[in-house]
Amino acid sequence: MTVDCSSWAQDQRERVEAALAEWVSADAPAGLGVAMRYAALGGGKRLRALLVLAAAEAVRGNADAALRAACAVELIHAYSLVHDDMPCMDNDVLRRGKPTVHVQFGEAQALLAGDALQARAFECLLPDGPQVPAAMQAALARLLARAAGAQGMAGGQAIDLASVGKPLTEAELRQMHQLKTGALLQASVAMGVACAPQALPAAAQAALHDFGAAVGLAFQVVDDILDVTGDSAALGKTAGKDAQADKPTYVSLLGLAPARALADRLLGQAHEALDACGLPDTTRLRALADQLVNRSQ
Amino acid sequence: MTVDCSSWAQDQRERVEAALAEWVSADAPAGLGVAMRYAALGGGKRLRALLVLAAAEAVRGNADAALRAACAVELIHAYSLVHDDMPCMDNDVLRRGKPTVHVQFGEAQALLAGDALQARAFECLLPDGPQVPAAMQAALARLLARAAGAQGMAGGQAIDLASVGKPLTEAELRQMHQLKTGALLQASVAMGVACAPQALPAAAQAALHDFGAAVGLAFQVVDDILDVTGDSAALGKTAGKDAQADKPTYVSLLGLAPARALADRLLGQAHEALDACGLPDTTRLRALADQLVNRSQ
């Protein structure tokens, strides 16, 4: 049964948006704050933030920590898009229906805005006050740093870079996506879980880890599908970009229907993991996974 | 009296180098680790690391935390150099006597290597074990995130970018440098201090804060002087670059002799701050400040 979480999701998006608007200040020097806000605010599905908040709700986590974690993953995601769009990477000019940051503010400012957004993500997680226990702050920042770095998102982008025009096996493609997009999506779930007042039983942790992994990979498979079937206006970015750039995708490797079947299989795995985790209420997590796999943009 | 700290400094540099070599692994995907190591290892004066370690020694700080903090500030510094050298920023081809990262590995890999080094810096500070207390981990990561971000180093770089070819007042130049280089140098001292087993008295904290500020600014003034008086071979980077790029510097604003006098005055302030801090042994910090102001490269 699919539960509709759209009203909850809309409320949470608004909370995240308001918190980001407060935490990414326009008053950073020399227009840097303006570029950072342009990159970080007012757009996006906020899927990562919703995963954090849904996971935190499932474990009855510290609400302040969860909101900070939700914003932090979005800031990392935003910085990665800014850098990814730059001419030396994907050279994209359109993002969420707007000119990309380097088109709007110049390459140098885009580089700096991305750099500063990454630092801001960590600042968000490390408030200088009693509202989030130090051990929780450290755990959250640790998860985020790992997911963002060389063995996570940045490593996945390096594989992506190296793989243009090269045939990849499904295993290689999977590794690329697990790092490039999967790591941060999986960290979003793990960070929500890390907001729990006490550590969860190992079995629950493992199940939620599996949930995050399945959802993370499913997201990318669907992304590859939408790159072929979607249109630029609905996606808010240039469709067909991957095929144009001769990048290997699940669709180019498996074909459209098998890619769709894989996404559904991964959704099934995500459901099973939630059934196994033993937490009383995983409704939101389940609904998010459904939404993510069945999205059209 | 100037105490020679060269043998201590050499020993510490070797410790830092060994730790960085271990923590920045070559096995990150698709050559990313190789580019990161190229950027982070085997070069540099490691002044920031030495400031961390000297400050930690002065407060009898947690040695493991101090070594991690020393490496973390060097990783942030290394990432900033990689991005700063890129064509859209300073477009420099020579760094520490070697081709810059983007010349060696391409722009996209340089962008990613910088991004991943920033994440690695935070990972370094957040080990998943008992060796560094969680509160200390969080405090160190908080200081680093602030110093690296929009109200620190990245903000200073944005001012730098915006100020090419523009006349700046001394106050504006000072703000730029306080952020661009000063923030991380000052954070280095603060992070060393944050390795103390207990919080220091407020007066000692304030004095060490002043020491960090004076040393941070003095460093940049001397950098500006060396850009005019040094030669590329000794500096390991292109001398005269700032003047060529029509960037405002302390030398272009004040003249060479007054810039030198300012550096000496700041060194005096650093000494006074150490006298005022009330810690039993600040020999190393004092020697480092002397070395930094009287350096020839």
Interface residues (C-beta under 8 A of the other chain):
Chain A: S25 A28 P29 A30 G31 L32 G33 M36 Y79 S80 H83 M86 C88 M89 G106 E107 A108 Q109 L111 L112 G114 D115 A116 Q118 A119 R120 F122 E123 L126 D128 A134 A135 Q137 A138 A139 A141 R142 L144 A145 R146 A148 G149 A150 Q151 G152 A154 G155 G156 Q157 A158 I159 L161 A162 S163 Q175 L179
Chain B: S25 A28 P29 A30 G31 L32 G33 M36 Y79 S80 H83 M86 C88 M89 G106 E107 A108 Q109 L111 L112 G114 D115 A116 Q118 A119 R120 F122 E123 L126 D128 A134 A135 Q137 A138 A139 A141 R142 L144 A145 R146 A148 G149 A150 Q151 G152 A154 G155 G156 Q157 A158 I159 L161 A162 S163 Q175 L179
